Amino acid sequence: MPEELDKSPPLEMLDPSEEWQRAISFEIQIEAADPRQIRQIAEIERINELQILVREAELRAARKLMSASSLGDLAISMLDYIDHKAFGALLSFASFFSGRQIIKPAPGTLAVLILRFAFSKKAFENVLSQPIADMREEYFEALAKGAIYHARWIKLRGHLALGLTVVAYLFASVVKKVQGIWSAIT
């Protein structure tokens, strides 16, 4: 490796191109910058490197980069500098490579997706969204107090309440249809 460096021409002999000048000016800006800015630039470069590695299916190299730096913390600290889709992708990568989920979705997230698909907008907003909102509010209050087991109980109870609400809504809808048909017949 040292022989290769000796064979390279001295800097004075290189033809200065526009890219070379930009690189020199960038280095000067980095030297004059605040140390926090330098750290942020390095973090952004690591995030970009990880995205490229994952896109190219270089999972071993991506895993090595993940273990070299705690990318979950890095992604959270970089929320101001990256868009939300990239942030979600980084958290997914971090969760995949670390083997644990860094940020869990709010309780009822899957239920919201299913219920919005299955029911009308009016039915969802007027009837089905309230139990989900109540469950989430209680759940996050319990987590804020540090009561993890109580939060789990609230999540279980909230899902049961949501299920009963859906069953009651379906039953009421069927009864209303039968009543309409019965009144039309008689």
C-alpha positions as CSV (number, residue, x, y, z in Angstrom):
1,M,0.0,0.0,0.0
2,P,2.8,2.6,0.7
3,E,4.3,1.9,-2.7
4,E,1.0,2.8,-4.4
5,L,1.0,6.1,-2.5
6,D,4.5,6.9,-3.6
7,K,3.7,6.3,-7.3
8,S,0.9,8.9,-7.2
9,P,1.8,12.2,-8.7
10,P,2.4,15.1,-6.3
11,L,-0.6,17.4,-5.7
12,E,1.1,20.3,-7.6
13,M,1.2,18.2,-10.8
14,L,-2.5,17.3,-10.8
15,D,-4.7,19.3,-13.2
16,P,-7.1,21.1,-10.9
17,S,-10.6,20.4,-12.0
18,E,-13.8,21.8,-10.8
19,E,-14.6,18.8,-8.6
20,W,-11.1,18.9,-7.0
21,Q,-11.6,22.6,-6.2
22,R,-15.0,21.8,-4.7
23,A,-13.5,19.1,-2.6
24,I,-10.8,21.4,-1.3
25,S,-13.4,24.2,-0.5
26,F,-15.6,21.6,1.2
27,E,-12.7,20.4,3.4
28,I,-11.9,24.1,4.3
29,Q,-15.6,24.6,5.3
30,I,-15.5,21.4,7.4
31,E,-12.3,22.6,9.2
32,A,-14.0,25.9,10.0
33,A,-17.3,24.4,11.0
34,D,-18.7,23.7,14.4
35,P,-17.8,20.2,15.7
36,R,-21.6,19.4,16.0
37,Q,-22.0,20.2,12.3
38,I,-19.1,17.9,11.5
39,R,-20.7,15.1,13.5
40,Q,-24.1,15.7,11.8
41,I,-22.4,15.6,8.4
42,A,-20.7,12.3,9.3
43,E,-24.0,10.9,10.6
44,I,-25.8,11.8,7.3
45,E,-23.0,10.2,5.3
46,R,-23.4,7.0,7.4
47,I,-27.2,7.0,6.8
48,N,-26.7,7.4,3.1
49,E,-24.1,4.7,3.1
50,L,-26.5,2.3,4.9
51,Q,-29.3,3.1,2.4
52,I,-27.0,2.3,-0.5
53,L,-25.8,-0.9,1.1
54,V,-29.4,-2.1,1.8
55,R,-30.6,-1.1,-1.7
56,E,-27.7,-3.1,-3.2
57,A,-28.5,-6.1,-1.0
58,E,-25.2,-5.9,0.8
59,L,-26.7,-7.1,4.0
60,R,-23.4,-8.2,5.7
61,A,-21.8,-4.8,5.1
62,A,-25.0,-3.1,6.3
63,R,-25.0,-5.2,9.4
64,K,-21.4,-4.3,10.0
65,L,-22.2,-0.6,9.7
66,M,-25.1,-1.1,12.1
67,S,-23.0,-2.7,14.7
68,A,-20.3,0.0,14.4
69,S,-22.8,2.7,15.3
70,S,-26.1,2.5,17.0
71,L,-28.1,3.4,14.0
72,G,-31.5,3.5,15.8
73,D,-30.2,6.4,18.0
74,L,-28.6,7.9,14.9
75,A,-31.8,7.9,13.0
76,I,-33.8,9.4,15.8
77,S,-31.2,12.1,16.2
78,M,-31.3,12.8,12.5
79,L,-35.0,13.3,12.2
80,D,-34.6,17.0,11.4
81,Y,-32.3,16.2,8.5
82,I,-34.1,13.4,6.7
83,D,-37.6,13.0,5.4
84,H,-40.1,10.8,7.2
85,K,-40.0,7.9,4.7
86,A,-36.3,7.7,5.0
87,F,-36.6,7.8,8.8
88,G,-39.1,5.0,8.7
89,A,-36.8,3.0,6.5
90,L,-33.9,3.5,8.8
91,L,-35.9,2.4,11.8
92,S,-37.0,-0.7,9.9
93,F,-33.3,-1.4,9.0
94,A,-32.2,-0.8,12.6
95,S,-35.0,-3.1,13.9
96,F,-34.2,-5.8,11.4
97,F,-30.5,-5.8,12.1
98,S,-30.7,-5.4,15.8
99,G,-33.3,-8.1,16.2
100,R,-35.6,-5.9,18.3
101,Q,-38.2,-3.3,17.5
102,I,-36.9,0.2,18.2
103,I,-40.2,2.1,18.0
104,K,-43.3,0.1,18.1
105,P,-46.5,1.3,16.4
106,A,-49.3,2.7,18.5
107,P,-51.9,0.2,19.7
108,G,-54.7,-0.2,17.2
109,T,-52.6,0.7,14.1
110,L,-53.5,-2.5,12.2
111,A,-57.1,-2.2,13.4
112,V,-57.3,1.3,12.0
113,L,-56.1,0.1,8.6
114,I,-58.5,-2.8,8.5
115,L,-61.5,-0.8,9.8
116,R,-60.9,2.1,7.4
117,F,-60.9,-0.4,4.6
118,A,-64.0,-2.4,5.8
119,F,-66.3,0.4,6.9
120,S,-67.4,3.7,5.5
121,K,-65.7,6.9,6.5
122,K,-68.7,8.1,8.4
123,A,-69.1,4.9,10.3
124,F,-65.4,4.8,11.2
125,E,-65.2,8.4,12.3
126,N,-68.5,8.4,14.3
127,V,-68.4,5.0,15.9
128,L,-65.2,3.0,15.6
129,S,-62.5,5.7,16.0
130,Q,-63.4,6.7,19.5
131,P,-62.4,3.4,21.3
132,I,-59.1,3.5,19.5
133,A,-58.5,7.1,20.6
134,D,-59.4,6.2,24.2
135,M,-57.2,3.2,24.2
136,R,-54.2,5.1,22.8
137,E,-54.6,8.0,25.3
138,E,-54.7,5.6,28.3
139,Y,-51.9,3.5,26.9
140,F,-49.5,6.5,26.4
141,E,-50.4,7.9,29.9
142,A,-49.5,4.5,31.4
143,L,-46.2,4.4,29.5
144,A,-45.4,8.0,30.6
145,K,-45.8,6.9,34.2
146,G,-43.6,3.9,33.6
147,A,-46.4,1.3,34.2
148,I,-45.5,-1.1,31.4
149,Y,-47.7,-4.0,32.6
150,H,-50.6,-1.6,33.1
151,A,-50.1,-0.3,29.5
152,R,-50.2,-3.9,28.2
153,W,-53.4,-4.5,30.1
154,I,-54.9,-1.3,28.6
155,K,-53.9,-2.4,25.1
156,L,-55.6,-5.8,25.6
157,R,-58.7,-4.3,27.1
158,G,-58.8,-1.6,24.4
159,H,-58.6,-4.3,21.6
160,L,-61.4,-6.2,23.3
161,A,-63.5,-3.0,23.6
162,L,-62.9,-2.3,19.9
163,G,-63.9,-5.8,18.9
164,L,-67.1,-5.5,20.9
165,T,-67.8,-2.1,19.4
166,V,-67.4,-3.6,15.9
167,V,-69.7,-6.5,16.7
168,A,-72.3,-4.1,18.2
169,Y,-72.1,-1.9,15.2
170,L,-72.6,-4.8,12.8
171,F,-75.5,-6.1,14.9
172,A,-77.2,-2.7,14.9
173,S,-76.7,-2.4,11.2
174,V,-78.2,-5.8,10.5
175,V,-81.2,-5.0,12.8
176,K,-81.7,-1.7,11.1
177,K,-81.7,-3.3,7.6
178,V,-84.1,-6.1,8.8
179,Q,-86.4,-3.5,10.3
180,G,-86.4,-1.5,7.0
181,I,-87.2,-4.6,5.0
182,W,-90.0,-5.6,7.5
183,S,-91.6,-2.2,7.3
184,A,-91.4,-2.2,3.5
185,I,-93.2,-5.6,3.4
186,T,-96.0,-4.7,5.8
